[in-house]
């Protein structure tokens, strides 16, 4: 029973927002499905760290959620910046239950235990914040991160694995407030997405940075393949 992770599926099976127009994204849903089915079993869990569907409304996520639900394993869904369909956890849970998407759960102000490992996280926010509006969002995201982390600690004494959508550091620029929160909590392992394209990937921080092991898992970076976490 393994834990995998991937981000930025950017599915558009129920709406007209094809990603195939971007370099490297041709036939990406077929490639994703093939790679997923090759690696993941029904006993495994996959964290999908944001930018899941291009749908604008929750009801328009049906086709994309059906696709995700049909893939092997349990899935934990985290909010990304393009998940405009995202509503309250209660409404999403009700939508998932109504349609029988029984392999999917929402990671939002909560945590999960996966074979002795605990999983927590939140969306995060831009590292190049600009004003008071950004700071309000960052403070809210820090609160959600701490809430999720503390919920994880209730499940196990093991150090939680943290998932974010936004990178808390990119190149030599940090979102200082979120980095400080990660260090304060004692985070050792952080997985994130959001970054696309070879030029952008070159400046992504991966490996040890300030004592935290960072991993980029955006779909095009992983070549549309879920990455083994543990």
N, C-alpha and C positions, 0 to 999 in steps of 0.2 A: 504494500500500500504506500504509494509515493505521493509527494506533493510537487506539482508543477506550477509554472507561472508564465503568463504572456500578457501583453497589453496592446491596446489600439487595434482591435479587430476591424473597426470602421465598417461594419456590415451595412449593406443597403439593399437587402433582398426585398424589402417592402416599400422602398422609396427610391427615387431616381437620383442617386448620388454616387456614381461609380468611382471607385478608386483606381480602376484599371488604367485610367488616363495618366497616372503618375508613373515615372520610371521604376521598374522593378516590381510593380503591383499587378502585372497581367495574370489573370486566372488565379488570383490570390485566394479566393474562397475554396477552390478545388485543391490548391496546394496546402492550405491550412488544414482542410479536412483529411487529406491523405497523411500528412505528417502527424496530426493529432491521433488518428486511428492507429498509426504505426507504433506510437509510444505510450499512449494513455490507455489504461484498462478501466473497467467499471468500478474497481476498488480504489482507484486513485482520485485525487482532488486537484483541481486546477483553479488558481486565482487569476481572474481576468481584471487587470488593473486599469480600467477606465477606457473611455472612447470606444464603447462597445457597439453602438448602433447610431446611424445617422438619422434615425426617426426623430421627428419633432415632438410627437405625442406618444404617450405610453401605449395607447391602443395600436399605434402604427409599428410597434416593436414585434408584433406577433410573428412575422416571418423570420426575423433575425433571432428571436428567442427560440423559435422552433428548431432552427438550425443548430444553435448552441445546445439545446436540450437533447438533440439527437446524437451528439458526440459522446464518446465514452467518458465516464467519470462524473464526479460531483463538481459543480462550478460555484465559486464565490465571486460575486460581481461587485466591483468598486467603481465609484463615480469618476468620470473624466470630464474635461472641459467641454467636450462636444456632445455629451450625453444630455441634450436638451429635453429629452423625454422624462428625465429623472424627476420623480415626485417624492412624496413622503415614503418612508420605508413601509408603512402600513399599506399604502395604496399599491406599491410594487409587489409586496408580499401577496396581496389579494389578487392581483392580476396574474401572478405566477401560479397561485393555487387554482384559480378559476380555469385556467387553460391546461392544467395538469403538467406544468413544467417542473416535474418533481426532482430534477437533478440540479436545480439552481437555487441559490440563496444570496441574500444581499449582505455585503460587509459595510456597515454604516453605523457608527457609534456602538459597535459590538465587537465580538471576537469569536474565533472558532478554534477548537482543538482538533488537530489532524494527526492521529497516531503519536500522541505524546508531544507534538509540536504545536505551538499556538500561533495563530495568524491574526494580525490586526492591521489597521491602517485607515487612511483617509485620502481625500483628493490632493491636498496640498495647494500651493499657489505659486505664482510666478517668482522666479529668483530675481528678476529685474523690476521689482515693484516700483511704483511711481508716486503714489499719494495716499491720502487718508482713506480713500475707498479700499485700496489694496490692503492697507493695514487692518481694517475691520475684518476683511475676509481672512487674512493670515491669522489674526487672533482667534477667529472662530474655528479655523482649521486646526490650530494648535490645541484648542479645547477638545475637538473631536479626536485628535490623535491621542491625547492623554486619556480621554475616556475609553477609547478602544484599547489602548495599551493596558490600562488598569483592569479592564474586563478580561483581557488575556491572562493577566497575572493571577486572577481568581481561578482560572481554569487549570493552571500548572505553574510550578516553580521555574520551569524552563524559561530562558530569555525569549520573549516573543519575536517573531519575524515580522518586520514592518513592511507594508506595501503602500506606496504613494503613486499617484498618477504623475504629478509634476516632479522633476528632479529638484532636490533641495540645493544642489550645486551644479553649475555648468561652466566648464572651463575654469577660470579663476574668479567666478562670481558666485556668491552664496546668497540664498535667502537666509539671512543670519538668524532670524527669529525661529524658523523651523529647524535649522541646524542646531541652534542652542537647545531647543526642546528635545531633539533626538539625543543629544549628548547628556542632557539632564536626566532623561529616562534610562540611559545606559544601553541604548540600542546598539547592537553589534552587526545587524544584517538588515539591509534596506534595498528593496527592489522597486524600480520605477519605470515609467514609459514616457510617452509624450513626444520624444525626439524622433524626427524622421529625416531621412536622406543621408547619403554618405558624408557630405560636408559637415552636417550637424553632428553625426555620430562621432566624428573625429575629436570633437571637443567634449564628448560625454565623459563624465567621471565614472570609471569602473575600477573595482578593486579597493584596497584599503585607502581611506581618506579620513584623517582625524579619528582613527580607531574604529571606523565603521566600514564594513564591506559592502560596497555599492554594486548594483547589478542593473544594467539597462535591458529591458525586455520588450521594447516596442516591436511590433509585429515584423516590420521590414528589417529591423536589426537582427532578429533571431531567424530570419528567412522563413517566417510563417510557421515556426516550430515551437511548441511549448517547451520551456526550459526546466530541467529537473532542479528543484530547490533542495530537497532532501529525499 
